[in-house]
Amino acid sequence: MCLRWWRIPLNPRANELYLVVDSARRHFLRGGFLTRQGREGFECIAKALGPAPPWHAGRLRQEICSDCERPCVQACEMDIIRIHGSEHGLAGTPYLSFDQGGCTFCQACLDVCPMDLGAPAQTQVRVGTAVLDAATCLAWAGVVCMSCRFSCTWRAIALDTHNRPSIDAEICTGCGLCVGVCPKQAIAVEVSQ
């Protein structure tokens, strides 16, 4: 949890207050940063839970998104836009969760966003690139599985002679359609910095 110490009125008329604990500060003061595990735990709070929606990458501003009514979440036809929780370092900003589907690049999130993101470029937008972990992939273990191949609308996933998938990074848009259908969660979308 990355909360701050705040005095929040419980009952404004009675002047009752309660405190919210800043566990990140407490973690630091107890020496949590002195161990690798402690540092990694805190870095997870600052890392995005998923890539930003298309056309939003590098343009999201936390101070604007945290006060927004989040029309992008309701506008997403695939229901993959989520919001970082209040305990996260990127609290209030949207990200894509590919658990149940992928991005169709429909531009609905762009159309309803109150930030001025400009007109979409004529070239294809990329969210990132799908990366396959061959060590956990069923097909690479000899099991017949082609779920990712048939979910890819961009045809970025090809099968070799042994029906093992490989991802063509030049074609992949990072839409995430292959992520949710993988039974072993062997595919993740990585965003290039």
N, C-alpha and C positions, 0 to 999 in steps of 0.2 A: 504494500500500500504506500502510496506517495501522497499522503494528506498533509496538510499544514495545521499548525495550532491556530484555531480560530475561536473567537468568542461569538457564538451564534445565539440569538435570542430564542429561547424556548417558548416563552410567553411574553411578548413585548409589553403588555399592560402590567404584568407583575414584576418586570425587570429580572426574570429568571434567566440564567445563562448556563450553558454547558460547553465543555471543551471537546474538540475533535483532536485526536492524537496524531502527531506527525511521525509516523513510523519510520520514514526515511531518515529523519534527523536522529531519532533514537537509535536506529541501526548504525549510523555513523559514529555516534558518541560511545556506543558499546564496542567499537572496534570491528564492526562487520566488514569494513573495507580491507582489513589486514589479511584476510584469507581469500583465496581464489574463488571459492564458492560464494562468499559474501559479495565480491565485486561482480561476479556473473549474475547474481540475483538482482543487483541494482541495475546492471546494464539492460536486463530484460524489460525493466520499467521504461527505459528510454527508447527501446527498439520498437518500431511499428509492428503491429500484429499482422499486417498484410500490406500489400501495395496500395497506393492512393488510387482513387478512381481515375479513369482515363481523362485526359485534359486537365487534371488537377495536380499531377505529379510536379513537385517543386514549387507549386503555387499556393498551397494551403497555408493559411495563417491562423494559428491557434486562437488568437484573440478574437478573430471574426467568427471562426467555426464554433467556438464554445458558446457564443451568444446566439447562434443561428437556430432556427426552428427545424433544421435538418430536412428540407424538402427532397434532398437527394435520396434519402432512405426510402421515402414513400414513392418516389418516381421510378426507382429501379425495378424494371419488369422481372428481372431474375431474382430479386430479393437477396442480393449478395453484398450490399453496402451496409456496413456496420459502423458504429461509433466507438472510439476508444473510451473506456470507462474513466470515471473521475479519479481513480487511483493510479492511472497510467500517466506517464510523462507527456504524452500527446493527447491528453484528455480533451474530448469534444471534437476531434478531427476524424473524418471518415476514412475507412479502409475497406478493401475488398476481402471478403471471406469466401473462399471457393469450396466450402464444405458441401453445399447443396447445388451448386451450378457454377456457371462462368459468365463472363462479360460478353455481351453481344455487340458492344460499341454502338448502342442505339442513340446515344447522346442525350438521353432523358436527364441524366444527372447534370450535364452541362447546361441544358436549357433552363432548369429550375434553380440553379445555384445563384445566390444573391451576389457573389463576388463577380467582378468583371473579368472573366477569363478570356474574352475575345472570341472571335469566330474560330471554329475548328479548322485545322490545316487540311489541305487537300490530300496530303499523304496519309497513309495508314498509321494510326496511333498505336504505340506499343505500351503495354503495361509492364512488361518484363520479358523474361524467357523461362520457359518450363525446363526444369532440370530433373533428370531421372536418376534415382539411386539404384544402380544395378544390384547392389547387395541385398536389397529388400524386395525387388521386383520379382513377382511370381514367374513371369516368362523367362527371366534370366536364371531361375532356379529349375527350369525344365517343365514347368506347369503351363498348360495352354491357357493363355489369358490375353485377350486383345481388346479389353475394355477401353483403354486409353486411345488406341488407334482409331476405333470407330466413333469416339466422341469428338475427335479433333476435326472441326469444320474447315480448318485452314490446311489440312493435309501436311502438317509439319512433323507427324510421327510416322516413321516408316518401319517396316519389319524386315529383319534379315532372313536368311534362308532357314534359320531355326525358329522363326516367329518371335524373335526378341526385338523389342522396340528400341528405337533411337530417335532423338529429337533433333530436327534441323533448326539450329538457332537463327538462321537467316530468314526462315519462313515463320517461325513461332512469334505470335503477338503477345503471348503471356495472358491470354484470355481466361485461362484456368478451367476450361471445360473438362480437361483431362484429370484434374486434381481430385475432384470429388468422386469420380467413378472408380478410381484405383482402390481395389480392396485392401491393399497393403500400405496405402499412403506413401508410395514410393516416388511420387512426383510433387514438386513444389515449384512455385513461381518465384524466381529471383529477380530483383530489380537492379539494373545496372546503375551504378552511381555516376 
